[in-house]
């Protein structure tokens, strides 16, 4: 049993330890009731009392099972001292129960760790799917609306997204208490231009609920009415609410036309946008969906970790998405031992290196995050492969070389391509990335 598993077992909730003692005592009481002359089943054909520590070890792990065994031994010594048990010490039976308990506990710990890793992987994939869904909607919307409302809107959707990234990445001088939402005032002005808002305001949210305080506003906005039906629906459902919702009672008497959450893809609610006035023709499903996605894009941009920004400043040219995803993958390794791998593909000075690079670029998974680094002697791809262990890396290598052989009839050596890999470990991800770049002579 590893030290980490031992510490995890000790840190179990108090309820598990209390249940262990209670169930062991109940099993002993049932044994006395079943056969008072042989309460520990020493002379029985099968030691039925051994089922108690085995079941507890399967449910809670090795340490609770050992506590149950210890409790039974203590009960036997107490009964022997009181004269209730006359049989000699069942040494071999106790040894067998102990071994059975430890085997059951190890089995339980192994599958608990596997389930924890699978749960962490599933949660990570759900987050990625949510972000990809938002990005897909933005891409579709940008194509559909590229030629619409150009005269009434001073900015395009692409310019709005670029502006949002700039606002979230470069915190402005905010009043006290607003530093966690940088650029919120400029964000509201941008939404006013893009979604034709006339009177609207941002209000902070905490775990206890929304606050009526106005963070930023356009027009003659009033403090938030916390009990408003649109506000209550938005908080309860964590989604945009508006006056045209037929399933919402009391929407016609609301103080607002739209109430939208500023919420990250992980479900963290940062603030509320309350719209009191906007043109009637602007209140349609497409505009509301655009407003919701822009607010979500802003919230996700704010969720980029501080460590990712530090890494981006230390490594010029490193995309913020790459740095943020690297920290996410390292956090998964630290919390659940879920593998992720960095793969560096370095192209040499071959006349067809550009064609080789285009072929390899198409072979990466949608889940992978690629940082392309231009070098004097050729292109370098630094790829972060989430949820990829040694087997996944080996499969990726085979897929890349097979694509080169199928399209250009060359392998890595003939194409002057050198692949290198490094798995994320307990080491700081910035150190791992920096050493990988230095060891393979990649200049930034």
C-alpha positions in Angstrom: 0.0 0.0 0.0 1.5 3.4 -1.1 2.0 6.3 1.3 -0.4 8.4 -0.8 -3.1 5.7 -0.4 -2.4 5.5 3.3 -2.9 9.2 3.7 -6.1 9.1 1.6 -7.5 6.3 3.8 -6.7 8.3 7.0 -8.5 11.4 5.6 -11.8 9.6 5.2 -14.8 11.3 6.6 -15.8 10.6 10.3 -19.0 9.0 9.1 -17.0 6.1 7.5 -15.1 5.4 10.7 -18.3 5.5 12.8 -20.1 3.2 10.3 -17.2 0.8 10.5 -17.4 0.5 14.3 -21.2 0.3 14.3 -21.4 -2.4 11.6 -18.7 -4.4 13.3 -20.4 -4.3 16.7 -23.8 -5.2 15.0 -22.1 -8.2 13.3 -20.7 -9.3 16.6 -24.1 -8.9 18.3 -25.7 -11.0 15.6 -23.1 -13.7 16.1 -23.7 -13.8 19.8 -27.5 -14.0 19.2 -27.0 -16.8 16.6 -24.7 -19.0 18.7 -24.1 -17.9 22.3 -21.8 -20.8 22.9 -19.6 -20.1 20.0 -20.0 -16.3 19.3 -16.9 -16.0 17.2 -17.6 -19.1 15.1 -14.2 -20.6 16.0 -15.6 -24.1 15.9 -17.9 -23.5 12.9 -17.3 -24.8 9.4 -17.1 -21.2 8.1 -16.0 -18.1 10.0 -19.1 -16.0 9.2 -17.9 -13.1 11.3 -15.0 -12.5 8.8 -17.6 -11.1 6.3 -17.9 -7.9 8.4 -14.3 -6.6 7.9 -14.2 -7.9 4.3 -17.4 -6.0 3.3 -16.2 -2.9 5.1 -12.8 -3.1 3.3 -14.6 -3.4 0.0 -16.7 -0.3 0.8 -14.2 2.0 2.5 -10.7 0.6 1.9 -7.9 -1.1 3.7 -7.8 1.0 6.9 -11.5 0.7 7.9 -11.2 -3.0 7.2 -8.2 -3.3 9.5 -10.1 -1.2 12.2 -12.9 -3.8 12.0 -10.5 -6.7 12.4 -8.9 -4.9 15.4 -12.3 -4.3 16.9 -13.2 -8.1 16.6 -9.8 -9.0 18.2 -10.5 -6.6 21.0 -14.0 -8.1 21.5 -12.5 -11.6 21.6 -9.9 -10.7 24.2 -12.7 -9.0 26.3 -14.9 -12.1 26.0 -11.9 -14.3 27.0 -11.2 -12.2 30.0 -14.9 -12.2 31.0 -15.0 -16.0 30.6 -17.5 -16.0 27.7 -15.0 -17.5 25.3 -13.1 -20.7 26.3 -11.5 -21.6 23.0 -7.7 -21.0 22.4 -6.7 -18.0 20.4 -7.6 -18.7 16.7 -4.3 -17.5 15.3 -4.6 -19.0 11.8 -8.2 -17.9 11.5 -7.3 -14.3 12.4 -4.4 -14.4 10.0 -6.7 -15.6 7.2 -9.3 -12.8 8.0 -6.5 -10.2 8.0 -5.2 -11.3 4.6 -8.8 -11.4 3.2 -9.5 -7.9 4.5 -6.3 -6.5 3.0 -7.0 -8.1 -0.4 -10.5 -6.7 -0.4 -9.2 -3.3 0.7 -6.6 -3.1 -2.0 -9.2 -4.1 -4.6 -11.5 -1.3 -3.4 -8.7 1.3 -3.4 -7.6 0.3 -7.0 -11.1 0.7 -8.4 -11.8 3.8 -6.5 -8.6 5.4 -8.0 -9.7 4.3 -11.4 -13.1 5.7 -11.0 -11.7 9.0 -9.8 -9.4 9.2 -12.8 -12.3 8.5 -15.2 -14.5 11.0 -13.4 -11.8 13.7 -13.8 -11.3 12.8 -17.5 -15.1 13.0 -18.1 -15.3 16.3 -16.3 -12.5 17.7 -18.4 -14.0 16.5 -21.6 -17.4 18.0 -20.7 -15.7 21.4 -20.1 -13.9 21.1 -23.5 -17.2 20.2 -25.2 -18.9 23.2 -23.7 -16.2 25.5 -24.9 -16.1 23.9 -28.4 -19.9 24.3 -28.6 -19.6 28.0 -27.9 -16.8 28.4 -30.4 -18.8 26.5 -33.1 -21.8 28.7 -32.5 -19.6 31.8 -32.8 -18.2 30.5 -36.1 -21.6 29.8 -37.5 -23.0 33.1 -36.4 -20.0 35.1 -37.8 -20.7 33.6 -41.2 -24.5 34.2 -41.1 -24.2 37.8 -39.9 -21.2 39.0 -41.8 -23.3 41.0 -44.3 -26.1 42.0 -41.9 -26.6 45.2 -39.9 -23.3 46.7 -41.2 -24.7 50.2 -41.2 -26.3 50.1 -37.8 -23.4 48.3 -36.1 -20.0 50.0 -35.9 -18.2 46.7 -35.2 -18.2 43.1 -36.6 -18.5 40.0 -34.6 -14.8 39.2 -35.1 -13.8 42.7 -33.9 -16.1 42.3 -30.9 -14.4 39.0 -29.9 -11.0 40.4 -30.4 -12.0 43.4 -28.2 -13.4 41.1 -25.5 -10.1 39.1 -25.4 -8.2 42.4 -25.1 -10.5 43.6 -22.2 -10.1 40.4 -20.3 -6.4 40.1 -20.7 -5.5 43.8 -19.9 -7.3 44.8 -16.7 -8.0 48.5 -16.5 -8.0 50.7 -13.4 -11.2 49.6 -11.8 -12.8 51.0 -8.6 -12.2 48.9 -5.4 -14.1 45.6 -5.5 -14.2 45.4 -9.3 -10.7 44.1 -10.0 -12.1 40.6 -10.5 -14.0 41.7 -13.6 -11.5 43.8 -15.6 -12.8 45.8 -18.5 -16.4 45.5 -17.4 -17.3 49.0 -18.3 -15.8 48.8 -21.8 -17.5 45.4 -22.2 -20.9 47.0 -21.4 -20.3 49.7 -24.0 -19.4 47.1 -26.6 -22.6 45.1 -25.9 -24.5 48.4 -26.1 -23.1 49.0 -29.6 -23.3 45.4 -30.8 -26.7 44.4 -29.3 -28.3 47.9 -29.4 -28.8 48.1 -25.6 -30.1 51.5 -24.4 -30.4 51.1 -20.6 -28.5 48.2 -19.0 -26.3 47.5 -16.0 -24.0 44.9 -14.6 -24.5 43.6 -11.0 -22.2 41.4 -8.9 -23.1 37.8 -7.9 -21.7 35.7 -5.0 -22.6 32.3 -3.6 -25.4 33.8 -1.6 -27.0 35.4 -4.6 -27.1 38.6 -6.7 -26.4 42.0 -5.3 -28.4 45.1 -6.2 -25.2 47.2 -6.5 -24.5 48.6 -10.0 -21.0 47.8 -11.2 -21.3 49.6 -14.5 -24.3 50.9 -16.4 -25.3 52.7 -19.6 -28.3 54.9 -19.5 -30.4 55.7 -16.4 -30.1 52.2 -14.9 -31.5 51.5 -11.5 -30.3 49.1 -8.7 -31.2 45.5 -9.4 -34.6 44.3 -8.2 -33.5 41.0 -6.7 -37.0 39.6 -6.4 -37.9 40.3 -10.0 -39.2 37.1 -11.8 -36.6 37.4 -14.7 -33.8 37.7 -12.1 -35.1 34.7 -10.1 -35.4 32.6 -13.2 -31.9 33.5 -14.4 -30.3 32.6 -11.1 -32.3 29.4 -10.7 -31.7 28.1 -14.3 -28.3 29.7 -14.9 -29.4 30.9 -18.3 -30.7 34.0 -20.1 -34.3 35.0 -19.4 -36.4 37.6 -21.3 -40.0 38.9 -21.3 -41.1 36.8 -24.2 -40.7 33.5 -22.4 -44.1 31.8 -22.3 -43.2 29.4 -19.5 -42.2 32.2 -17.1 -45.0 33.5 -14.9 -45.0 37.2 -14.2 -42.5 38.1 -17.0 -45.0 40.7 -18.4 -44.7 42.6 -15.0 -40.9 42.5 -14.9 -38.8 45.6 -14.6 -36.4 44.2 -17.3 -36.5 43.0 -20.9 -33.6 40.7 -20.6 -31.5 39.3 -17.6 -28.4 37.4 -18.7 -25.7 35.6 -16.6 -22.0 36.2 -17.0 -21.0 32.6 -16.4 -17.9 30.5 -17.3 -18.1 27.1 -19.0 -17.3 25.5 -15.6 -20.6 27.0 -14.2 -19.2 29.8 -12.1 -21.6 32.8 -12.0 -19.6 36.1 -12.0 -22.3 38.8 -12.5 -25.7 39.6 -14.0 -26.5 41.8 -17.0 -30.0 43.5 -16.6 -31.4 45.2 -19.7 -34.1 47.7 -19.0 -34.5 49.2 -22.5 -33.6 48.1 -26.0 -35.2 48.5 -29.4 -38.2 46.2 -30.0 -36.8 44.9 -33.3 -33.5 44.0 -31.6 -35.3 41.6 -29.1 -35.3 38.4 -31.1 -33.9 34.9 -30.6 -30.7 35.4 -32.6 -29.8 38.6 -30.8 -30.4 37.0 -27.4 -28.3 34.0 -28.3 -25.5 36.4 -29.5 -25.7 38.3 -26.2 -25.5 35.1 -24.2 -22.5 33.8 -26.1 -20.6 37.1 -25.9 -21.1 37.1 -22.1 -19.9 33.5 -21.9 -16.9 34.3 -24.1 -16.0 37.2 -21.8 -16.4 35.0 -18.7 -14.2 32.3 -20.1 -11.6 34.8 -21.0 -11.6 36.0 -17.4 -11.2 32.4 -16.2 -7.8 32.1 -17.8 -5.5 31.4 -14.9 -2.9 33.8 -13.6 -0.3 31.1 -14.0 -1.1 31.0 -17.7 -0.5 34.7 -18.1 2.8 34.5 -16.2 3.9 31.6 -18.5 2.9 33.7 -21.6 5.0 36.6 -20.4 8.0 34.3 -19.7 7.8 32.6 -23.1 7.2 35.2 -25.8 4.8 34.0 -28.5 3.2 31.3 -26.3 -0.6 31.4 -27.0 -2.6 32.0 -23.9 -4.9 29.1 -24.8 -1.8 26.8 -24.9 -0.6 28.1 -21.5 -4.0 27.8 -19.9 -4.6 24.3 -21.2 -1.2 23.2 -20.0 -2.1 24.4 -16.5 -5.4 22.6 -16.7 -3.8 19.3 -17.7 -1.1 19.6 -15.0 -3.9 20.2 -12.4 -5.6 17.0 -13.6 -2.3 15.1 -13.1 -1.9 16.5 -9.6 -5.5 15.7 -8.6 -6.2 12.4 -10.3 -3.0 11.2 -12.0 -4.6 11.6 -15.5 -1.8 11.5 -18.1 -1.1 14.4 -20.6 1.9 14.7 -22.9 3.9 17.4 -24.6 5.1 16.4 -28.1 7.6 18.5 -30.0 7.9 17.9 -33.8 10.9 19.6 -35.2 11.3 19.9 -39.0 14.7 20.1 -40.6 16.0 22.0 -43.7 14.3 19.8 -46.3 13.0 21.3 -49.6 9.5 19.8 -48.9 9.3 20.6 -45.2 6.4 23.0 -45.8 4.4 20.1 -47.4 5.4 17.8 -44.6 4.3 20.3 -42.0 0.9 20.7 -43.7 0.4 17.0 -43.7 1.3 16.5 -40.1 -0.8 19.5 -39.0 -4.0 17.8 -40.3 -3.3 14.6 -38.2 -3.6 16.2 -34.8 -6.7 15.6 -32.8 -9.3 18.3 -32.2 -8.6 17.9 -28.5 -4.9 18.7 -29.0 -3.6 22.3 -28.6 -0.8 23.2 -31.1 1.8 25.9 -30.8 3.6 26.5 -34.1 7.0 28.1 -33.7 8.9 29.4 -36.7 12.6 28.5 -36.7 15.4 29.6 -39.0 15.9 25.9 -40.1 12.3 25.0 -40.3 8.9 24.9 -38.5 8.5 23.4 -35.0 5.1 22.1 -33.7 4.8 22.0 -29.9 1.6 20.0 -29.2 -0.2 19.5 -25.9 -2.0 16.2 -25.9 -4.6 16.1 -23.1 -5.5 12.6 -21.7 -2.7 11.0 -23.7 -0.4 8.5 -21.9 2.4 6.4 -23.4 0.0 4.3 -25.5 -1.7 7.4 -26.9 1.7 9.0 -27.8 2.8 5.8 -29.5 -0.4 5.7 -31.5 0.0 9.4 -32.5 3.6 8.8 -33.6 2.5 5.9 -35.8 -0.4 8.0 -37.2 2.0 10.9 -38.2 4.6 8.6 -39.8 1.9 6.7 -41.6 0.4 9.9 -43.1 3.9 10.9 -44.3 4.4 7.5 -45.9 1.0 7.5 -47.5 1.2 11.0 -49.0 4.9 11.6 -49.6 6.4 8.1 -49.3 8.9 9.1 -46.6 9.4 8.4 -42.9 10.6 10.7 -40.2 14.3 10.2 -41.0 13.9 10.7 -44.7 11.8 13.8 -44.1 14.3 15.2 -41.5 11.7 15.3 -38.8 12.6 14.7 -35.2 9.7 14.0 -32.7 10.3 14.4 -29.0 7.8 13.8 -26.1 7.6 14.6 -22.4 4.8 13.6 -20.0 3.5 16.1 -17.5 4.5 15.1 -14.0 4.7 16.7 -10.5 7.2 19.1 -11.8 6.0 22.6 -12.5 4.6 22.7 -16.1 6.5 25.9 -16.9 9.7 24.2 -16.0 8.8 21.1 -18.1 8.0 23.3 -21.1 11.1 25.5 -20.7 13.5 22.5 -20.4 11.9 20.8 -23.4 12.4 23.9 -25.6 16.0 24.4 -24.3 17.0 20.7 -24.6 16.0 20.6 -28.3 17.3 24.1 -29.2 14.0 25.8 -30.0 14.5 29.6 -30.0 11.6 31.9 -29.2 
